[in-house]
Amino acid sequence: MNQPEISVVIVSDYAGGGEKSWKDLRGTLAALAQQDARVNAEWLLCENKACAESMPGDFCCILPNLKRVLSDAKGSYELKNTGVRAATSKIIAILDADCLPASDWLGNALAAMKAMPKVAVISGRTIYPAGGLTERILSLLSRSYVDRGVSGPTRYISNNNSIWRRDVYLRHLLPSGLGPFAGRMQSESIMRAGYQLWFEPSIRVVHNFEGWPMESDIRRNTGYGTVIARLHDPFMPQAWLTKLGVASIPVFVGGKIFDSWRDCVRCASAFGVKWFQVPLALLCSVVVHLMEIPGMWQAFRRKAILGTQYR
């Protein structure tokens, strides 16, 4: 067979191995099957061996040539690392199993990477399903950190929707054993090595969203990742604050609120939030970042997040 132009690594990071995960994955595989047939793609579904026992047997019928990559890895970061190692293309796309890619997602991803040979990784746009104002605001608050509004350089990577040069990824793997939201360690490591990160809005996915319970889970894990990453990597921005212990939590939260307000003003229209709705988004920003405090507290205690759907 011809060498694939791109390898797509698909991983379930939320409710992995359960009925919900398989349902979400069915939709994602169906959307991938509708991508540009002219692109020679390799499809890799990465899963833990134990969870694979309950995996429906018809997935390969939905997406022909789908390959299962089974391993002992349990965390989503470890599964993604395993998938990239197993890939055969020089260009890798990483897609979470609960993300529905637009019909031109694959073609736009490959074209963007070919057009920018000096860029190491390109992050695409992530939104939540069309809904009411709450969904639009929470989409803005959770996903605008990487979204520049237009195509351009960024300091972050969207781990659920990104395109990579495989050799760069293999030199800067996602961190293992630090939870599912410590990915900034990877982006900072890549930038310290002199590579450029990019954002491209035409690489679009719709991320499944289940309302405030899911938002609460996201925020606890985000808070945990904020602190645990800096406890393990002293070169991370603001890592020195962790020397203050739990006294640094208000500083971290305040900084996050400030950054979020700036993102709201910059990207509100890209997420369907009208100018007169921005004040409500600013208020919600305070609420969701306060929800990160329990996760930060757990990280300082070196205790894992309990009762989470993330892996």
Solvent accessible surface area in square Angstrom, and as a share of the most:
residue,aa,sasa,rsa
1,M,231,1.03
2,N,125,0.64
3,Q,112,0.50
4,P,21,0.13
5,E,63,0.28
6,I,0,0.00
7,S,0,0.00
8,V,0,0.00
9,V,0,0.00
10,I,0,0.00
11,V,0,0.00
12,S,6,0.04
13,D,18,0.09
14,Y,16,0.06
15,A,19,0.15
16,G,23,0.22
17,G,19,0.18
18,G,30,0.29
19,E,143,0.64
20,K,55,0.23
21,S,2,0.02
22,W,7,0.02
23,K,152,0.65
24,D,29,0.15
25,L,1,0.01
26,R,90,0.33
27,G,30,0.29
28,T,0,0.00
29,L,0,0.00
30,A,45,0.35
31,A,21,0.16
32,L,2,0.01
33,A,40,0.31
34,Q,136,0.61
35,Q,12,0.05
36,D,47,0.24
37,A,104,0.81
38,R,208,0.76
39,V,22,0.13
40,N,56,0.29
41,A,19,0.15
42,E,12,0.05
43,W,24,0.08
44,L,4,0.02
45,L,3,0.01
46,C,1,0.00
47,E,2,0.01
48,N,14,0.07
49,K,105,0.44
50,A,70,0.54
51,C,34,0.21
52,A,11,0.08
53,E,156,0.70
54,S,66,0.42
55,M,18,0.08
56,P,33,0.20
57,G,80,0.77
58,D,53,0.28
59,F,4,0.02
60,C,62,0.37
61,C,111,0.67
62,I,45,0.23
63,L,4,0.02
64,P,82,0.51
65,N,112,0.57
66,L,12,0.06
67,K,99,0.42
68,R,122,0.44
69,V,24,0.14
70,L,65,0.32
71,S,18,0.12
72,D,108,0.56
73,A,20,0.15
74,K,155,0.66
75,G,18,0.17
76,S,1,0.01
77,Y,9,0.04
78,E,44,0.20
79,L,1,0.00
80,K,4,0.02
81,N,6,0.03
82,T,30,0.17
83,G,0,0.00
84,V,0,0.00
85,R,130,0.47
86,A,46,0.35
87,A,5,0.04
88,T,72,0.42
89,S,3,0.02
90,K,174,0.74
91,I,20,0.10
92,I,0,0.00
93,A,0,0.00
94,I,4,0.02
95,L,0,0.00
96,D,4,0.02
97,A,2,0.02
98,D,12,0.06
99,C,0,0.00
100,L,83,0.41
101,P,9,0.05
102,A,23,0.18
103,S,82,0.53
104,D,59,0.31
105,W,0,0.00
106,L,1,0.01
107,G,23,0.22
108,N,39,0.20
109,A,0,0.00
110,L,10,0.05
111,A,61,0.47
112,A,12,0.09
113,M,0,0.00
114,K,120,0.51
115,A,77,0.60
116,M,40,0.18
117,P,101,0.64
118,K,175,0.74
119,V,4,0.03
120,A,2,0.01
121,V,1,0.01
122,I,0,0.00
123,S,1,0.01
124,G,0,0.00
125,R,39,0.14
126,T,7,0.04
127,I,64,0.32
128,Y,9,0.03
129,P,56,0.35
130,A,115,0.89
131,G,42,0.41
132,G,39,0.37
133,L,52,0.26
134,T,63,0.37
135,E,56,0.25
136,R,69,0.25
137,I,3,0.01
138,L,1,0.00
139,S,3,0.02
140,L,0,0.00
141,L,14,0.07
142,S,16,0.10
143,R,31,0.11
144,S,3,0.02
145,Y,80,0.31
146,V,6,0.03
147,D,1,0.01
148,R,74,0.27
149,G,24,0.23
150,V,104,0.60
151,S,53,0.34
152,G,8,0.08
153,P,80,0.51
154,T,12,0.07
155,R,118,0.43
156,Y,59,0.22
157,I,10,0.05
158,S,3,0.02
159,N,32,0.16
160,N,9,0.05
161,N,0,0.00
162,S,0,0.00
163,I,0,0.00
164,W,2,0.01
165,R,53,0.19
166,R,60,0.22
167,D,76,0.40
168,V,4,0.02
169,Y,0,0.00
170,L,61,0.30
171,R,137,0.50
172,H,27,0.12
173,L,62,0.31
174,L,4,0.02
175,P,20,0.12
176,S,69,0.45
177,G,69,0.67
178,L,19,0.09
179,G,33,0.32
180,P,24,0.15
181,F,62,0.26
182,A,1,0.01
183,G,8,0.08
184,R,63,0.23
185,M,33,0.15
186,Q,3,0.01
187,S,1,0.01
188,E,9,0.04
189,S,32,0.21
190,I,0,0.00
191,M,41,0.18
192,R,121,0.44
193,A,58,0.45
194,G,68,0.65
195,Y,67,0.25
196,Q,77,0.34
197,L,4,0.02
198,W,49,0.17
199,F,0,0.00
200,E,27,0.12
201,P,26,0.16
202,S,41,0.26
203,I,0,0.00
204,R,104,0.38
205,V,1,0.01
206,V,49,0.28
207,H,6,0.03
208,N,39,0.20
209,F,24,0.10
210,E,79,0.35
211,G,23,0.22
212,W,101,0.36
213,P,105,0.66
214,M,0,0.00
215,E,0,0.00
216,S,40,0.26
217,D,9,0.04
218,I,11,0.05
219,R,11,0.04
220,R,57,0.21
221,N,3,0.02
222,T,29,0.17
223,G,0,0.00
224,Y,23,0.09
225,G,3,0.03
226,T,15,0.09
227,V,0,0.00
228,I,5,0.03
229,A,1,0.01
230,R,19,0.07
231,L,47,0.23
232,H,99,0.44
233,D,13,0.07
234,P,103,0.65
235,F,152,0.63
236,M,6,0.03
237,P,33,0.21
238,Q,91,0.40
239,A,6,0.05
240,W,158,0.55
241,L,11,0.06
242,T,17,0.10
243,K,180,0.76
244,L,97,0.48
245,G,23,0.22
246,V,66,0.38
247,A,67,0.52
248,S,0,0.00
249,I,10,0.05
250,P,92,0.58
251,V,77,0.44
252,F,14,0.06
253,V,8,0.04
254,G,36,0.35
255,G,35,0.34
256,K,40,0.17
257,I,25,0.13
258,F,127,0.53
259,D,59,0.30
260,S,9,0.06
261,W,104,0.36
262,R,136,0.50
263,D,17,0.09
264,C,1,0.00
265,V,110,0.63
266,R,81,0.30
267,C,1,0.01
268,A,8,0.06
269,S,100,0.65
270,A,34,0.26
271,F,12,0.05
272,G,33,0.32
273,V,3,0.02
274,K,116,0.49
275,W,209,0.73
276,F,124,0.52
277,Q,29,0.13
278,V,22,0.13
279,P,85,0.54
280,L,79,0.39
281,A,0,0.00
282,L,45,0.23
283,L,112,0.56
284,C,24,0.14
285,S,0,0.00
286,V,45,0.26
287,V,68,0.39
288,V,0,0.00
289,H,11,0.05
290,L,88,0.44
291,M,46,0.21
292,E,0,0.00
293,I,62,0.31
294,P,71,0.45
295,G,0,0.00
296,M,0,0.00
297,W,123,0.43
298,Q,33,0.15
299,A,0,0.00
300,F,28,0.12
301,R,122,0.44
302,R,147,0.54
303,K,102,0.43
304,A,67,0.52
305,I,22,0.11
306,L,140,0.69
307,G,78,0.75
308,T,39,0.23
309,Q,96,0.42
310,Y,17,0.07
311,R,51,0.19
